[in-house]
């Protein structure tokens, strides 16, 4: 086999060096068909070799934890691809010979084989071995007309062809199983990137996918024939519109004592020249028309610590749900926006401006994940004031209440934490240096 594969390698090398540009069109197409056909046949050989190596335990004998890890290093594959290769090799070895023969003959590709194998397994569980054997022939025939995606869709109704008497009941059971898988696998991941951007990844269940499409689709149409945005950019802007609409309802749950909102911080000098005195003194949410768009505006900072351009601050200032938070030259909170519905709102926003997140040393939790902790407990007579408060995430809030750590405000007004003696015999005060200070 090694010699024959070496000969095949020489033949392929000759094709690589051949001048494809010199071929007539019909020869070019024929060569493409032949290359694809050969690729599938080689895949069958490769899977057979992987299965034999796995069965012999070669990977463990050479010090690897499993065959997939060994293949990852040997063939420089991703570990996911290596695991799929081992799984498919096992499936082909134990599955119907017709599927293995179809791949070896080059009439199906690896992805089609994967779909066929999964579908046959489902049919076998639902209708037995006889129906599964019939399904093999049907699926291999369909593979000559449809790609893996089309084959998977057709496979959902394969029982109509091989076991019509139980097809409806099996379809209902499959639907319930799919709903259970969707509920189990649902997730959404937000990954921070440079510049404050977020990357969304995840899987939505069927109901949520329908909700998302229902709210995004009406907002993703081009604004006109000259709309320069790509479809992806229009979907992005539609999601932003939905978030703004949700904020305006006033029905979102609170975050650490504040309603859902955006707080934009800018310098006193940068803001006071562009707002009328009544708006700044009152601390009310910025209103449309309060900014002079012809004058420069200092860059702003969200309460998450991310920077905004002056143009973005100017635009956000027209939104009634954006609260101004004005800082003096030394970074002290001079004035914070007020909302009549929440008595503690101004105090909490001042606390956020000072601590910028969980103040416990080494913690990176943002303000909206945090609680306001009384340094001198309220039950013991402590006041509800900025000088007696510190921002803590839920974990560190509980930890401070049930440990020997203590907290106080230093001379500069920022919190310092003293560890217990068993952790630091000298009990040197510690600060959180994660959050940037201004």
N, C-alpha and C positions, 0 to 999 in steps of 0.2 A: 504493500500500500504506500509506503514512504517513497519508493521509486516512482510509482505511478503518479503520485501527487507532485513529485519533483518534475516529471515530464509535463504535467498539466501547468505547473508554474512557468516552465519554459515557454509553453504555448501562449499563456497569458502575457508574459513579458514581450513576446513577439507582437502581440496585438497592441500592447501599450505603445510600442515604438512605431506602429504602423501609422500611416498618414490618413486619418479618417476623412480629412477634407477632400481627398482625391476620390472617395467612393461616390458612386451614383446614388441618388436618393433611395431607390428601392433596395440597394445593397446596404445603405446606412441603416435603414429600418430593420432589415433582416439581421444585421449584426447586433443591433440593440436587442431584438427578440432573443437571439442566441445567447448574448451575455446574461440577460435576465434569467433565462432557462438554466444556464450553467450555475448561476448564483444560487438558485433554489436547490439544485442537486448537491452542490458543495455544502449547503446548510444541512442537508440530510446526513452527509458524511460527518460533519462537525458535531452534530447532536449525537450521533452514534458513538463517536469517540469520547465525548463528554460523559455519556452514560456509562461507558465501560470504565473510564477512570474513576468515576464516582463509586461504581460498584466495587472496584478493587480497593478503595480506600487510599488511593495514591496521595491525596491531599494531606491526610493526617500522617501518613508515613513520611512525608517531606516536611512535617512540622507546622502545617496550616491547620486552622481550627475546623475548616470545612472546605468542600470543593469550590463553593462560590468565592471564598476568600482567596483560595489558591489560583482560581481563574482570573480574579481581579489583578493579581500581581503578575501572573504569567502572560496574560493577553492584554494587560493594561485596560481592563474594562471597568466601568463603574460597578459598584457592588450590587446595585439594583439590577443592572443588565446581566451580571453574572448569575444572580439568583434565578432570574427568569430563564436563563439558558439551562441551568441545572433542572429546574422544574419542568420545562418543556421536554427536555431529553428523557426524563422519567416518564412523562405522560405518553410520549411516542413509544417508548419501550413497552409499556403495559397496556397501551390502547389498541384499538383495532388496526390490523395490518394494512387495511385499505388506506388509512390516513398516512401511515409511514410510506407506503408505496407511492401515494400521490405526490408527496414531497420529493421522494427520490427520483420520480419521473420528471419533476420540474413543472407539474401542472398546477401546483398551489405554492404560495409563499409561506414564510414562517408565521406572519401575522394571521393569515387565514387558518393555518394549522392550529394556532392558539385558540382562535374563536371556535373552530370545529370541535376541538377537544373539550372546551368548557361547555359547549352546547350539548355534546354527547353525554357528558357527565350529568347534566341537568335532566336530560331525557331519561337516562338510565335510572336516576333516582325517582322520577315521577311515573314512568311507565314500564320499566323493566328492560331486560337485556334484548329482547326481541325488537322492541321499538327502537332501542339505541342502535342496533345493527342496521335497521332500515334507515335511520337518520343519517348514518355515515354516507351511504350512497347518495342521498338527496343533497347533503351539504357539499360533498365533493363535486357533484354536478353543478350546483349553484356557484361554487368557487370559480368555475370557468367563466362566469358572467359577471360576478360582483366582487368588489374589493372587500377587505376585512370589515369595514364599517357597514356596508350594505349587507354582508353576510350575517353580521351580528343582529341587525334589525330583523332580517328574515328568520333568523334562528329563534326569535321570541315566539313565533307562531309555527314552529316545526311540528308540534304535536298535532296540528290540524291535518298534516300530511301523513304522519306515521301512526298516530293513535287518536283519531277524531273522537272516540267515545269518551275520553277523559280530558280532552283538550280544554274545555271550559273550566272544569274544576282545577286543573293544573295552572291555568292562566290566572285564576283568582288567587291561588296559593302563591304563585310567583309574584303577583302584584303586592301581596301582603309582605312577602319576604323582602322585596325591593324597598318598600316603605320602611321596614325595620332597618335595613342597611343604610338608607338615606338618613334616618334619624340618628343612627349610630355614628355615621361618618361626617355629619355636618360640622363645619368649623370655619372660622375666619381668622386669618393671621394678618396683623399689621406690623410691617417691618420698617423701622426708621432708616432712611437713607440720608445722604448728605444734603445740606441746605433745608432741612426740615420736611423733606418730602416723605411720603408713605407709600409702600408697596403693598397692594392687596393680593392675598392668595387665599384660596379656600374652596370649599364645596358647599353649595346650598341645597337644602332638600327641595322637593318638587314644589311645595306650597310657597316657600320663601322665594324660589326662583320665579314663580309666577307673580308674586307681589313686586319683586324688583323690576321685572319687565313691564308690569302694568304702570309703575310710576315713572320709569325711565323712558320708555318708548315715546310717549307724547312729547317729551322734552328734547329728544335727540334729533328731531328733524332739522335740516339746514335752515338758518334764519333767512336765507334768500339765495338766489342763483349765484351770488358772488361770495358766499360764506367760505372763508379759507380754511375752516377747521376740518380735520380728518374725522372719520366716524368715531375713532377712539377718543379724540379730544371732545367731541360733542357728548359722548357718554360721560366723560369726566365732568363736564360742565353741568350736565343734567343731574348728576349725583350731588354736586355742590348746591344746585337749586333746591333739591329735595331736603338737604340738611338745613338750608336757610328757612324753608317752609316749616320744618319740624321745630326749629327754635322759636319761630314766631307764634306757634300755638300756645306756648306757655304750659304745656301739659307734660313735658318731659320730667323724669324723676330728678331729684336733687343730687348734687355731687358734693359730699362733705359739708352740707349746710347751705350751699348756694344753688340757685336754679341753673340749668344748663345755659351757658352764655359764653361769650368771648370777651376777655379783658385785654385791652391794648394799652401798653404803657409807653409814654413818650415824655420827653423832658418838659419842664415848666416853660422854659423860654421858647421851645419849639412849638408849644401848643397855645400858650396864652395870647400870642400875637395874632392868632387866626380864629380865636373864638371870642364871642362877645363876653363881656365881664359877667353878665348874669348867668350864662351857662356854666362858666368855670366856677363861680362862687357857689352855685346851687349844687354842683356835682351831679346834675341830672344826666341821663344818657344823651350822647351827642345827637343832634337832630340835623336833618337835611338843611343845608344852607348855612350852617354855623361855621364852615370853613371857607376861607378865601382861596380858591383853587389856583389863583394866579401867583401865590406866594409859596416859597419853599417850606417844606415841613420836615422836621427831624424824623429819622427812621424810628419805627416802633418795635416793641417787643411783646409777644403774646405771653400769657401767664404760664405757658409751657417752656418759656425761655427762648423760643425761636424768633428770629429777626424778620421784620417786614420792611418792605421798601416804603418810602414816603408816599408814593402813589397808592399803595395798598392801604396804608393808614387812612389816607384821605377818602378812599372808597368805603372802607369799613365804617368810618365815622358817620356816614349817612344812614347806617342801619340802627334802628332803635334798640336792637338787642346787643349792641356793642357799648361797653361801659368805659368811659375815660378814667384812667388812673394817672394822676399827675405827680411827678417826682421833682424835688428840689435838686440843687446842684450836688449835694452830698448823698443823694439817693434816698432821702427820707420821704415817706409818703405824706405829701402836703394836703392832698384832697383825693377822695375816691368817690366814684359814682354811687348813688343811693337808689334803692328800690323800695317802695313803700310796703311791698308784701313781705319783705324779710328784714326784721329789725336788726339782726346780727350781720347783715350783708356787708355794710361798710367796714366793720371791724375785721371781718374775715378777709376782705380784699386787701386791707392794709397788712394783715398778717402774711398773705400770699406774696405781697410786694417785698416784704422784709425777708422771709425765709425761702421763697421760691421753690418750695418742695419740702419733703420730709427733712427736718433739720438734724436727724440723728446721724452721727458720723458714718460716712460711707454709703448712705442710702441714696438711691437715684430716683425714688418715686416722685412723680409730679404732683402739683398741688391738688388736682382733682381726685387723687387717690388718698388724700390725707384728712385727718381730723384735727380740730383745734383742741389742744390739751392745756388745761389750767396748770401752771407751774406750782402755784400754791392752791391746792384743791378748793374748789368752790364750796364743797361741803364743810371744809374747815375754815371758811371765812374768806377765801381768796376772791378777789374781784374779777369781773369779766372785763378785762382791759388788755390793750396791746402789750403793756409791760408785764402782764401775768399770763401770757399765752405763747405757745410754741406749736408749730405745724408738725404733725407726726403721721406717718402712714399707719394703717391698721395694725400691722405686725409690731412696729416699734412702739405704738401707743400701748398695746397690751404688754409688751416687754418692759416698758418703763414702769407700769403699774405693778408688775409682779417681779421686779428685780431690785437690786441695790444701786442701780444707776440713778444719778440725780441730774437735774438740769437747772441752769440759772442764766440770766442775761448778763453778758459781760459789760464793761464800761462803754463799749461802742454800740450797745443795744442789740447785739446779735447773740443767739443762744449758744451756750457751751455745756457739754455733758461731762460729768465726772464719773469714771468707771468705778466699780467696786474694788476693794483692796485686793481681793484674790486675783483679779485680772491685772491690776496695775498697782503694786505696793505704793508707788509714789502718788497715785491718783491725780495724774496730770489732766487738766481739762482738755477735751477734744471738741473739734468743730467739724461740721460737714463742709468739705471743700469741693464737693461735686457740683453744686449749683453755683453758677457764676454770680458774682456780686457786682453791683454798679455803685 
